[in-house]
């Protein structure tokens, strides 16, 4: 899915963690072992610039094509518009 950053007007891809519909970059990370599901948590290890982090299922991953960043849902809704 794509979103527009309201301040910079850049279009980025995003994934609501836990959503069954996964973009290609998320599927690739699961296949390579960089993402692992542990209950309602997502474990990220050395993938898309994220070294080692555990993320809950209600957070959002923003991806610019090279790096990813984790955002709480409220911040995503405030700073991005789904397109």
FENHUSUL-V728000 format. One record per residue. N is the residue number from 1. SS is DSSP state (alpha for helix, beta for strand, coil for the rest). Layout:
BEGIN
n:N ss:SS
n:N ss:SS
END
This chain:
BEGIN
n:1 ss:coil
n:2 ss:beta
n:3 ss:beta
n:4 ss:beta
n:5 ss:beta
n:6 ss:coil
n:7 ss:coil
n:8 ss:coil
n:9 ss:coil
n:10 ss:coil
n:11 ss:beta
n:12 ss:beta
n:13 ss:beta
n:14 ss:beta
n:15 ss:beta
n:16 ss:beta
n:17 ss:coil
n:18 ss:coil
n:19 ss:coil
n:20 ss:coil
n:21 ss:coil
n:22 ss:coil
n:23 ss:coil
n:24 ss:alpha
n:25 ss:alpha
n:26 ss:alpha
n:27 ss:alpha
n:28 ss:alpha
n:29 ss:alpha
n:30 ss:alpha
n:31 ss:alpha
n:32 ss:alpha
n:33 ss:coil
n:34 ss:coil
n:35 ss:beta
n:36 ss:beta
n:37 ss:beta
n:38 ss:beta
n:39 ss:coil
n:40 ss:coil
n:41 ss:beta
n:42 ss:beta
n:43 ss:beta
n:44 ss:beta
n:45 ss:beta
n:46 ss:beta
n:47 ss:beta
n:48 ss:coil
n:49 ss:coil
n:50 ss:beta
n:51 ss:beta
n:52 ss:beta
n:53 ss:beta
n:54 ss:beta
n:55 ss:beta
n:56 ss:beta
n:57 ss:coil
n:58 ss:coil
n:59 ss:beta
n:60 ss:beta
n:61 ss:beta
n:62 ss:beta
n:63 ss:beta
n:64 ss:coil
n:65 ss:coil
n:66 ss:coil
n:67 ss:coil
n:68 ss:beta
n:69 ss:beta
n:70 ss:beta
n:71 ss:beta
n:72 ss:beta
n:73 ss:alpha
n:74 ss:alpha
n:75 ss:alpha
n:76 ss:alpha
n:77 ss:alpha
n:78 ss:alpha
n:79 ss:alpha
n:80 ss:beta
n:81 ss:beta
n:82 ss:beta
n:83 ss:coil
END
